[in-house]
Amino acid sequence: MRLPNKGIFLSGILAVFATSLQGARLDEERVLGYLFDQWKNNPPGATSVLLATDAAIPRLSIGPIRATVYALRALNFLENEQIADAQATLETLRTFPDLSPAVDEWCKRWLTRLDRERVRDALKAFYRKEVRFPDSLAPLQSLIPPPPLTDRWGTPWRYQVVPLKRIRGAEAQSYVLESVSLGRLSDLTAARSQLRPDRPSIRPIGLVPQPGQRAPLIRFETTRTPGEQAILSERSSWKGVALLYVGDSILILVENDFFFVLRRPES
């Protein structure tokens, strides 16, 4: 990958902050909007995204905005197959104070996939020695260090040896390894190859003022027919989509493996 001119991307992100040395809420929201556009409109793993997020992070103070920038950073590492950096970023994100449960769940999804890769490596090592896969994951406990034997929700892996379809009589030559929570999307490669969705499965259509409160409630509707509507507050969920943040100009949502930064309805 060709390394872009670092000065161009740093000047772009710093220019957004130029309107306020105090890092006001609206400035931070504008920065996040810029970063999300960089991630959404550039090819997967684009170096420009990493440069922009790294430049912005020291200047962010609003928890959900900072967490979302870390999430974009982790996604960039995952797309670029920088696994160690992705894991470190995800683990750091989970230590944030007052982290939304929805963000923690998002981290668990990706960390579970990274843990599964360690289990697969251990199974490959077993196979090289035994020329078969084990009937259960119990033999892997003796490895030093042993691979994770549960997913990030503390549930044991769903593991089963399966016969090869084209070779009869060959035993324990293939297997299925899944997180109960993630199913077929337990595989890191499959998860990374998902197309970035353009929008979440619900869309904001209006505000419901809350007198005396900083953030209004947001009215949403489903994007598929038959349409349904619901009113959400910050840090609440509906239809598998979590509303992380209601800002002065933006909304932050998370659904499954992706974050979304949307314009806040005007009324």
LINGIDA-V872823 format. One line per field, one symbol per residue. ss: DSSP state (H for helix, E for strand, - for the rest). psi: psi as a letter, one per 40 degrees, with the letter a starting at -180 (. if undefined). burial: # if it has 9 or more other ideal C-beta (glycine too) atoms within 8 Angstrom, else .. A space follows every 50 residues. Layout:
ss = ???
psi = ???
burial = ???
This chain:
ss = -----HHHHHHHHHHHH-------HHHHHHHHHHHHHHHHH-----HHHH HHHHHHH-----HHHHHHHHHHHHHHHHH---HHHHHHHHHHH------- HHHHHHHHHHHHHHHHHHHHHHHHHHHHHH-------HHHHH-------E -----E-EEEEE-----------EEEEE----HHHH-HHHHH-------- -EEEEEEE--------EEEEEE------EEEE---EEE--EEEEEE---E EEEEE--EEEEEE----
psi = hhhihdddddddddddedeheefiddddddddddddddddeiihehdddd dddddddeehehdddddddddddddddddefgdddddddddddeehifhh dddddddddddddddddddddddddddddefiiidieddedeihiiihei aeeehiihhhiiihdehiehifeiihhihdddbeedhdddddehhhidii eiiheiihigheidhiihhiiieiihhiiihiihfiihfehhhdhhadei ihihhbeiihhihhid.
burial = ...#....##.###.##..#..#..###########.##.....###### ###.###.##.###################..#..##.######.#..## .###.##################.###.....##..#..#..#..##.## ###.#.###.#..........##.#.######..####.##........# ####..##......########......#######.###.#######.## #####..#####.##..
